[in-house]
Amino acid sequence: MRLSRTRGWLAAAFIACATPLLPPAPAHAEAPQVKTQVPGYYRMMVGSYEITALYDGYIELDAKLLKGASQRDIQRLLARRFRAGDTLQTAVNTYLVNTGDKLVLIDTGAAKQFGPSLGFVIDHLKAAGYQPAQIDAVLLTHLHGDHVNGLLDADGKPAFPNATVYASRADADFWLPAEALAKAPQEAKPFFQMAQSATAPYRESGKWQTFDDGAQLLAGISAVAAPGHTPGHSAFLIASGGQQLLVWGDIVHSAATQFENPEITIEFDVERKLASATRQKLFARAVRQKLLVAGMHLPFPGLGHVRRETKGSYEWVPVDYAPVR
């Protein structure tokens, strides 16, 4: 018995010594970096209406395009929000409204007209569970290229073949006549050309309508005049179940500066003094009515509230990430 037991121990020791030593297992498996972002959409409810913010991408703007204050003051405001520098990364957002009866897209993004960092509305629309052919109506805040170029697909055909497109009468009268392009200064002609080209197929097919201030466009969606950035620049007030959302278009291009100093304008404003006055008017309304607002150039998803800081100064309060409910 003892001999047998001793032989067993010796055999085990021999096997252990004869087995080559294996390298230690790594603490964790290596994985390549993915370096891609999640699809650019964010969803919430306003009453019974489903609102989906769609990220078209971003554009780099020269900080010197901001006007109405010294560049020193502008840089100070940018630095307070960790945005100091020669360029501003500005989001381009659009908003999809599902009323239950209609699917409504507010603005269409820039397509690929302004570079590869833009033109992702259709991708993110599909990622959010919808198809372009399902869109019943497109509402345009104004006719600048980063809001209308997405009306066409890569082949120059309507990206939303079943949609009727709505634009304010004042903006259509300013941008779309042939003589307006002919009379425009050379540096402004591309803006007119983009507006005319992007809207042409819809105008020619009869899927184009204009509206005036206060018009009820669809159930629960009405137009709100917001002139200055362009002559017919418009916001849209969405109301459902006692809740409201004001989609205010280009009231703000630089959240880091224009909330604190609403008198700061941007080079693209057609009438800068009016644009500033409109911004202050809508800021005050948003505070007074505690409106949820959405902006095309606010940091994505561009949804939140406006809070008054001091007289003439405001603060942007973005929504919290939350489940849809």
C-alpha positions as CSV (number, residue, x, y, z in Angstrom):
1,M,0.0,0.0,0.0
2,R,2.7,2.4,1.0
3,L,4.8,1.5,-2.1
4,S,1.9,2.0,-4.4
5,R,1.1,5.3,-2.9
6,T,4.7,6.4,-3.2
7,R,4.8,5.3,-6.8
8,G,1.7,7.4,-7.5
9,W,3.3,10.6,-6.0
10,L,6.5,10.0,-8.0
11,A,4.5,9.5,-11.3
12,A,2.6,12.8,-10.7
13,A,5.8,14.7,-9.9
14,F,7.4,13.2,-13.1
15,I,4.5,14.3,-15.3
16,A,4.6,17.8,-13.8
17,C,8.2,18.2,-14.4
18,A,8.0,16.8,-17.9
19,T,5.1,19.1,-18.9
20,P,6.6,22.3,-20.6
21,L,5.7,25.6,-18.9
22,L,2.9,27.5,-20.7
23,P,3.0,31.3,-21.0
24,P,0.7,33.1,-18.7
25,A,-2.7,34.0,-20.2
26,P,-3.1,37.7,-21.0
27,A,-5.2,39.7,-18.5
28,H,-7.7,40.6,-21.3
29,A,-8.1,40.1,-25.0
30,E,-7.0,42.9,-27.3
31,A,-9.8,44.6,-29.3
32,P,-9.5,47.1,-32.1
33,Q,-10.9,50.6,-31.5
34,V,-14.2,51.1,-33.3
35,K,-14.0,54.9,-33.8
36,T,-17.6,55.3,-35.0
37,Q,-20.4,57.1,-33.3
38,V,-23.9,55.8,-32.6
39,P,-26.6,56.7,-35.2
40,G,-27.6,60.4,-34.9
41,Y,-31.1,60.4,-33.7
42,Y,-32.8,61.2,-30.4
43,R,-36.5,60.6,-29.6
44,M,-39.0,62.1,-27.2
45,M,-42.7,62.7,-26.9
46,V,-44.6,66.0,-26.9
47,G,-48.1,65.0,-25.9
48,S,-49.1,62.2,-28.2
49,Y,-46.7,63.3,-30.9
50,E,-43.4,61.5,-31.4
51,I,-40.5,63.9,-32.0
52,T,-37.2,62.5,-33.4
53,A,-34.2,64.8,-33.7
54,L,-32.0,63.8,-36.7
55,Y,-28.4,64.8,-36.9
56,D,-27.3,65.9,-40.4
57,G,-23.7,66.4,-39.2
58,Y,-21.6,69.5,-38.4
59,I,-20.0,72.4,-40.2
60,E,-16.9,74.4,-39.2
61,L,-17.6,78.1,-39.1
62,D,-15.1,80.9,-38.9
63,A,-15.5,82.6,-35.6
64,K,-15.1,85.9,-37.4
65,L,-18.5,85.3,-39.0
66,L,-20.1,86.3,-35.6
67,K,-20.9,90.0,-35.5
68,G,-22.4,92.5,-33.0
69,A,-19.6,92.3,-30.5
70,S,-15.8,92.7,-30.6
71,Q,-13.8,89.6,-31.4
72,R,-12.2,89.9,-28.0
73,D,-15.6,89.6,-26.3
74,I,-16.7,86.8,-28.6
75,Q,-13.5,84.9,-27.8
76,R,-14.1,85.5,-24.1
77,L,-17.6,84.0,-24.4
78,L,-16.4,81.1,-26.4
79,A,-13.6,80.4,-23.9
80,R,-16.2,80.2,-21.0
81,R,-17.8,77.3,-22.9
82,F,-14.4,75.7,-23.8
83,R,-15.0,76.7,-27.5
84,A,-12.2,79.3,-27.9
85,G,-10.5,79.3,-31.3
86,D,-10.7,80.4,-34.9
87,T,-13.5,78.0,-35.8
88,L,-16.8,76.9,-34.4
89,Q,-18.1,73.4,-34.8
90,T,-21.8,73.9,-35.4
91,A,-24.4,71.1,-35.6
92,V,-27.0,70.9,-38.3
93,N,-30.2,69.2,-37.0
94,T,-33.6,68.4,-38.4
95,Y,-36.7,67.2,-36.7
96,L,-39.2,64.4,-37.5
97,V,-42.7,64.7,-36.1
98,N,-45.0,61.6,-36.1
99,T,-48.5,62.9,-35.3
100,G,-50.0,59.4,-35.7
101,D,-51.7,60.5,-38.9
102,K,-48.8,62.3,-40.6
103,L,-45.0,62.0,-40.8
104,V,-43.6,65.5,-41.0
105,L,-39.9,66.4,-41.5
106,I,-38.8,69.9,-40.5
107,D,-35.8,70.9,-42.6
108,T,-33.8,68.5,-44.6
109,G,-30.1,69.2,-43.9
110,A,-27.3,70.1,-46.3
111,A,-26.9,66.8,-48.3
112,K,-23.2,66.7,-49.4
113,Q,-23.2,70.3,-50.7
114,F,-21.0,71.6,-47.8
115,G,-18.6,68.7,-47.4
116,P,-18.3,65.2,-46.1
117,S,-19.2,66.1,-42.5
118,L,-22.8,66.8,-43.5
119,G,-25.5,65.0,-45.3
120,F,-26.6,62.2,-42.9
121,V,-30.3,62.9,-42.4
122,I,-31.5,60.1,-44.6
123,D,-29.1,57.6,-43.0
124,H,-30.3,58.6,-39.5
125,L,-33.9,58.7,-40.6
126,K,-33.6,55.0,-41.6
127,A,-31.7,54.2,-38.5
128,A,-34.6,55.7,-36.5
129,G,-37.0,53.2,-38.2
130,Y,-38.5,55.3,-41.1
131,Q,-38.1,55.5,-44.8
132,P,-38.0,58.7,-47.0
133,A,-41.0,57.6,-49.0
134,Q,-43.1,57.7,-45.7
135,I,-42.7,61.4,-45.3
136,D,-46.0,63.2,-45.9
137,A,-44.8,66.8,-45.5
138,V,-41.6,68.8,-45.3
139,L,-41.7,72.1,-43.5
140,L,-38.8,74.5,-44.2
141,T,-37.8,77.1,-41.7
142,H,-36.1,79.0,-44.5
143,L,-34.4,78.4,-47.8
144,H,-30.7,78.4,-47.0
145,G,-28.7,75.5,-48.5
146,D,-28.0,73.7,-45.2
147,H,-31.8,73.4,-44.7
148,V,-33.0,72.6,-48.3
149,N,-30.3,70.7,-50.1
150,G,-31.5,67.5,-48.5
151,L,-34.7,67.8,-50.6
152,L,-32.8,66.0,-53.4
153,D,-31.0,62.7,-53.4
154,A,-27.6,62.0,-54.9
155,D,-29.1,61.8,-58.4
156,G,-30.9,65.1,-58.1
157,K,-34.3,63.5,-57.7
158,P,-36.8,64.2,-54.9
159,A,-35.5,62.5,-51.8
160,F,-39.1,62.5,-50.4
161,P,-41.2,61.5,-53.4
162,N,-44.5,61.5,-51.6
163,A,-44.1,64.7,-49.6
164,T,-45.6,68.2,-50.0
165,V,-43.0,70.9,-49.2
166,Y,-44.1,74.0,-47.3
167,A,-42.1,77.3,-47.2
168,S,-43.0,80.8,-46.1
169,R,-44.3,83.0,-48.8
170,A,-41.8,85.8,-47.9
171,D,-38.8,83.5,-48.2
172,A,-40.1,82.0,-51.5
173,D,-40.6,85.5,-52.9
174,F,-37.1,86.5,-51.8
175,W,-35.1,83.4,-53.0
176,L,-36.9,81.7,-55.8
177,P,-37.7,84.3,-58.6
178,A,-35.3,84.0,-61.5
179,E,-34.7,87.8,-61.4
180,A,-33.7,87.5,-57.8
181,L,-30.8,85.3,-58.8
182,A,-29.9,87.6,-61.6
183,K,-29.8,90.7,-59.4
184,A,-28.0,89.0,-56.4
185,P,-24.4,90.0,-55.6
186,Q,-21.9,87.5,-57.0
187,E,-21.0,86.2,-53.5
188,A,-24.6,85.6,-52.7
189,K,-25.6,83.8,-56.0
190,P,-24.8,80.3,-54.7
191,F,-27.4,80.7,-51.9
192,F,-30.0,81.6,-54.5
193,Q,-28.9,78.8,-56.8
194,M,-29.1,76.2,-54.1
195,A,-32.6,77.3,-53.0
196,Q,-33.9,77.3,-56.6
197,S,-32.3,73.9,-57.5
198,A,-33.4,72.0,-54.4
199,T,-37.0,73.1,-54.5
200,A,-37.5,73.0,-58.3
201,P,-38.8,69.4,-58.7
202,Y,-41.4,69.9,-56.0
203,R,-42.5,73.2,-57.4
204,E,-42.8,71.7,-60.9
205,S,-44.7,68.7,-59.7
206,G,-47.3,70.7,-57.7
207,K,-46.0,69.4,-54.4
208,W,-45.1,72.9,-53.2
209,Q,-47.1,75.2,-50.9
210,T,-46.4,78.6,-49.3
211,F,-47.7,79.9,-46.0
212,D,-48.1,83.1,-44.0
213,D,-47.4,83.9,-40.4
214,G,-49.7,82.0,-38.0
215,A,-50.9,79.5,-40.6
216,Q,-52.1,76.2,-39.3
217,L,-50.1,73.9,-41.6
218,L,-51.1,70.5,-40.2
219,A,-53.0,69.3,-37.1
220,G,-51.2,70.7,-34.1
221,I,-48.5,72.5,-36.2
222,S,-48.6,76.2,-36.9
223,A,-46.1,78.7,-38.4
224,V,-44.5,81.4,-36.3
225,A,-42.8,84.4,-38.0
226,A,-39.2,84.7,-37.0
227,P,-37.7,87.1,-39.6
228,G,-34.2,88.6,-39.8
229,H,-32.0,85.6,-40.6
230,T,-33.9,85.6,-43.8
231,P,-37.0,87.6,-44.7
232,G,-39.4,84.7,-44.2
233,H,-37.5,82.7,-41.6
234,S,-40.1,80.8,-39.7
235,A,-40.4,78.7,-36.5
236,F,-43.0,76.0,-36.0
237,L,-45.1,75.6,-32.9
238,I,-46.1,72.0,-32.3
239,A,-48.9,71.4,-29.7
240,S,-50.3,68.1,-28.5
241,G,-51.9,67.0,-25.3
242,G,-51.3,70.3,-23.5
243,Q,-47.6,70.2,-24.3
244,Q,-45.7,72.4,-26.8
245,L,-42.4,72.4,-28.7
246,L,-41.1,75.5,-30.6
247,V,-38.8,74.4,-33.5
248,W,-37.1,77.8,-34.0
249,G,-34.8,77.1,-36.9
250,D,-31.7,79.4,-37.0
251,I,-32.5,81.7,-34.1
252,V,-29.1,80.5,-32.6
253,H,-26.0,79.6,-34.5
254,S,-23.5,79.8,-31.6
255,A,-25.0,78.6,-28.3
256,A,-21.8,79.6,-26.5
257,T,-22.2,83.3,-27.4
258,Q,-25.7,84.2,-28.4
259,F,-27.6,83.1,-25.3
260,E,-25.4,85.3,-23.1
261,N,-25.4,88.1,-25.6
262,P,-28.4,87.9,-28.0
263,E,-27.2,90.9,-29.9
264,I,-24.5,88.8,-31.5
265,T,-25.5,88.0,-35.0
266,I,-23.9,86.1,-37.9
267,E,-22.7,87.1,-41.3
268,F,-25.5,85.0,-43.0
269,D,-28.3,87.1,-41.4
270,V,-30.0,89.1,-44.2
271,E,-31.2,91.7,-41.7
272,R,-28.9,91.6,-38.6
273,K,-30.8,94.1,-36.4
274,L,-34.1,92.3,-37.0
275,A,-32.5,88.9,-36.5
276,S,-31.2,90.1,-33.1
277,A,-34.6,91.6,-32.1
278,T,-36.4,88.3,-33.2
279,R,-33.9,86.2,-31.1
280,Q,-34.6,88.3,-28.0
281,K,-38.3,88.2,-28.6
282,L,-38.3,84.4,-28.9
283,F,-36.0,84.0,-25.9
284,A,-38.4,86.0,-23.8
285,R,-41.3,84.0,-25.0
286,A,-39.6,80.7,-24.3
287,V,-38.8,81.8,-20.8
288,R,-42.3,83.2,-20.2
289,Q,-44.1,80.2,-21.5
290,K,-41.5,77.6,-20.3
291,L,-41.4,76.3,-23.9
292,L,-39.5,73.3,-24.9
293,V,-37.5,74.5,-27.9
294,A,-35.5,72.9,-30.7
295,G,-32.8,74.5,-32.8
296,M,-31.2,73.5,-36.0
297,H,-27.7,74.7,-34.9
298,L,-27.9,73.9,-31.2
299,P,-25.7,71.1,-29.9
300,F,-27.4,67.8,-30.9
301,P,-30.1,66.9,-30.2
302,G,-30.8,70.6,-29.9
303,L,-33.7,70.2,-27.5
304,G,-34.1,72.0,-24.2
305,H,-35.3,75.2,-22.4
306,V,-34.2,78.7,-22.1
307,R,-33.5,80.2,-18.7
308,R,-33.1,83.9,-18.0
309,E,-29.8,84.7,-16.3
310,T,-29.7,88.5,-15.9
311,K,-31.4,91.3,-17.8
312,G,-30.7,90.6,-21.5
313,S,-28.8,87.5,-20.8
314,Y,-30.0,83.8,-21.0
315,E,-28.7,80.3,-20.6
316,W,-29.4,77.1,-22.6
317,V,-30.6,74.1,-20.5
318,P,-30.5,71.0,-22.7
319,V,-32.9,68.0,-22.1
320,D,-31.6,65.0,-20.2
321,Y,-31.1,61.8,-22.0
322,A,-34.2,59.7,-21.1
323,P,-36.3,56.8,-22.3
324,V,-39.2,57.6,-24.6
325,R,-42.4,57.9,-22.5
